[in-house]
Amino acid sequence: MTTVRVASRKSELAMTQTKSMIAAMQKIRPDFLFEIVPVVTRGDEIVHVPLSEVGGKGLFVSEIEQLLLKGHADLAVHSMKDVPAELAEGLTIGCVPVREDPRDALLTRHGEQLRDLPMGGVVGTSSLRRAAQIHHLRPDLVIQPLRGNIDTRVKRLQQGDFDAIVLASAGLSRMGWSHLISERIDPHDILPAIGQGALAIECVDEEGEVRAMLRELTHEPTLQCVQAERTLLKLLGGSCQVPIAGHAEQVDACIRLTGLVATTDGKTVCKATSVGGASAELGQAVARQLQEQGASDILAAYV
């Protein structure tokens, strides 16, 4: 029997996502034996410093990529929003399954929505993207850093450390915690992270039975939307070290992509939308519009 080793971070959310993908793969290849290879990444270990100060989202991926390259794992399940625009050489994203809700979720202690939070309310997030857009909408709110696994963040809200916290709706849904959400924030108000809500199954860039299996699990509309978003991210040269957002969605036979670059204080926001049929060209079009609005100058300040 062929054994497929699947690398995953040890967090409860990561394990939940990985087990769901293994269940889907097992249906396609019941003759395969799937084995989880748990990994603790630097991003998991460094929880008291914002990601933007210690290397960005690659901290959740780089150790896992080394396992794949060294042959110690065959696949890795990532949250797409944690995957850098550039993969390690020799690796590829072999599968993008159907996307969960891409929106950000507001969690509050008393069920308030973003517009209802009291003046001077404290909102927990370590995302520069979220902080910039919250500042733009509600400059009176106070943003304080919040790192850690999803369960740790929820506990800190419940303990009263914050009036509200912002998490990804997808992670809460996958954990079965949708009931905790006070508001699923409209992307017109807060644009999601690149790839938010989608999963990425990474593997070595070689043909074989594993790649063939992954192709069967790929959801083409999600793949096309994610490719448009990641093209935008790559052209802007961004990571979580800069306040960049992007969201693509199917509109009839086309894709509509909206991108955003902002200063962390939310005072300057560049935002652009384009509709088209080709992912790469769409990403290029939105990147060009943002650069024409001055996004390059904003991004240069974070290099």
N, C-alpha and C positions, 0 to 999 in steps of 0.2 A: 504494500500500500504506500502511495506517495504521501509524504508528510510535508505540509506547507507551514512554515514558521512565520507568524504574523507579529511584528513588533508593534508595541503600543506603550504609551505613557501609563503610569500606574494609577493616575487619578481615577476616581469613580466614573466621571463623565467619559474619559478616554476609553476605559474598559467597557463601558456600556455601548459606546459607538463601535468598538472593535468586535464585541460579541454579536452585535446586530449584523455586521458585515459578514462575519464568519457563518452565521445562520443562513444568510443569503447565498454565500458561496457554496455552502454544503448542499443546498438544494440543487445547484447546477452540477456539482461534482461530489456525489455521495461516496464515491470511491476514494476521495482524498481524506486524509487525517489532518485537521488544523490544530496548531499548537501556538499558544500565545507566548511571546517573548517580552516580558515586562521591562520597561526602561525608565530610569529616573534621569531626566534631562537637567541641564543647568537652569533652564527656565523654571523647573519645578523646585529647584534648590534655592534659588535666589528670589525670595518672596517679599522682601522688605524694601526693595528698590524698584522704581518704575522701569519697565522693560526698555523704554526709550533711553535710559541712562546706562544700560548694561549690554546692549547689543541687539535688541529687537527680537522679533518673533523667531528668528533663526535658532534661538536658544532652545526652542521646543522641538527642533527638527534635526539639527546637525549631528547629534550623537546617534540618532536612529538611522540617518543616512549612512553613517560609517558602518553600522551593522549590516546594512544591505550591501554595501560595496565590498565588505570583507567576507560576505557569504554566510554571516551568522543569522540572517533572517531573509525570507523570500519576499515578504510584503510588509508594508507599514500603513496603518490607518491614521490619517491626520485630519484635524479640522482644517478645511481649505484656507481659512483666514490666517492660520499660523504658518502657512507654507510661503517662503520667500519667493519673489518673482523669478529668481534664478535658482534652479535645482543644481545639486552637485553633479558634476560631469559623470555620465554613465547611467544616470537614473532618469526615470520618466514617471509621469502620472498615468497609470495604466487604467484607471477607472474613476469616473465621477458619477456616483449614483444620484438618484432623484433628490432634489434639494428640499430641506426643511424650511420653515418660515425664516426669511433672512432678516427680519426686523429686529431692532433693539427692544428690550423689555425694561420697563420701569417697575421696580419693586419698592413699595413704601410700607411703612408700619401701619398706616391707617387707611390705605386704599386710595390715596389721592393720585390724580394724574399730574403730569409735569406742570401744566398751567395752574394747578391748584396748590402747589407747594408754597409754604409760607415764605415771605421775603427773608433772605438770609439763611434759608434752609441749606443743610449740608448734604451734598450728593457725593457718593463714593464711586470713583472710577479712576483707573490708571491709564485709560486710553486717551491719548492726545486728540484723536478724532472725536470721541464723544465729548470731551471737555470743551473743545473749540465750539462745537455746535450747541451745546447747552449754554455756554457763555453768550453765544449769539442770540439765542431765544430768550434766555433769562439771565441777564448780566448781574442780577441781584443775588443769584445763588452762589454758594461757596462749594468749590470742588476740592475734595480731599482724596489722596491716593488710596486705592484699594486693590491689593493683590491677593493671590492665593487661589485654591481650587474653588469651584462653584459652591460647594457646601460650606466652606469657610466664609465666603463672602456673604452668603445668606444668613449665617449665624451672627455675623457682625451687625447686620441690619437689625435682626431680632433682638440683639443685646442693647440696641439704642445708640450705637456708635455713629449712625447716619440717619437722616430723615428719609433718604432714598438711595438706592443703588441702581446701576444700569448694567444689565447682562444681555447676552444674546438669547433671543426667544428660542432658538433651535436647541441650545443646550438644556434649557429648562424643560422643553417638551420631551427631549430624549430621556431625561431623568424622571419624567412623570411628575414634574413640579409646575405645570402650567397654571395650577390654581393659585400660585404665589404671585402671579403677574397682575399688577395694578393697571398697566397700560402697555399695549403693543404700539410702539411709537411709529407714527406714519413716516415713511422714508422722505416725504416732502419736508418734514421737520428735522429729522436726524437721519442722514443717509448712512446706511450700513457700511461695515468694513468690506473690502474686496474679498469676495468668496464666502462671506458670512452665510451660514446655514447649510453650506455644502461640505461634503467630505471628499478627501483625496486619498486614493489608494496608490501609494508609490511603490515602484519596483525597479529592478534592473532593466535597462533598455535592451532587452533581448526577446526574440520570439520564442514561443513554447506553449505548453499547455496552460500555464498560469496566466499568461497574457491573453490567451484565447478565452479563458474563463472570465477574466476581468472585462473584456469587451462586451460580454453578454449582460453585465450588470450596469454598464454605462447608460445614463439617461441623456440622450442626445440634446434635448433642449437645455438642460442644466449645463451640460458641457459647453455648448455654444455661448451661453450667458457668462459662465465663469471665464472662458477664454477671452471674451471681450473685456471683462473687468481686469484680468491679469495682464492683458496687453497694455491697458491704461496704466496700471501700476508700474510695469517695467519701463515704459516710456518716460514716466515722471520720475523714475529712479527712487521710488518710495518704499518705505517699510513702516512699522509702527513707530519709528523714530520721528516721523513727520505726520502732521494731521491731514491724511488723504482718505477719501471715502469714494466708493463707487458701487453702483447697483445696476444690473442689467436684468431685463425681463422680456419675455416673449409678448409681442403685440401682433396678433394675426400671424403672418408669415415672416415678420421682421423682428428685430431686437431693438429695444430702446435702452440706451445706456446713459446714465447720469453720473457725472463725476464731480468731485469737490476737493478743493485745497483751501485751507484756512490757516490763519494765525491762531496760536493756542488761546489767545484772549478772546477770539471770536469777533474781533472788530473788523477784520478783513476776510471776506469769503468770496472765493471764485467758484462758480458753479456753471456747468454746461451739460446740455443734453443733445444727443443725436440719435437718429433712427436709421437702421440699415439692415442689410442681410448678411454681411460678412463680418465675423467677430474681430479679426485683426484690423480691418479698415475702420471699424467703428471705434475701437480703442484709440487708434491713431487720430481720428477726427475729434474726439472729445479731449484728448491730450493737447492737441493743437489749439482748440478753443480756450482751454484753461491757461495755456501758456500765453496766449494773446491777451488774456485778462490780467496777467501779472503773476501767475502761479510760480513761474521760475524764480522770481525774486523772493517769494515766500519760502520756497523749498531751499533756496541757497542759504537761508538763515539757520537751517537745521543741520547743515552738513558739518 
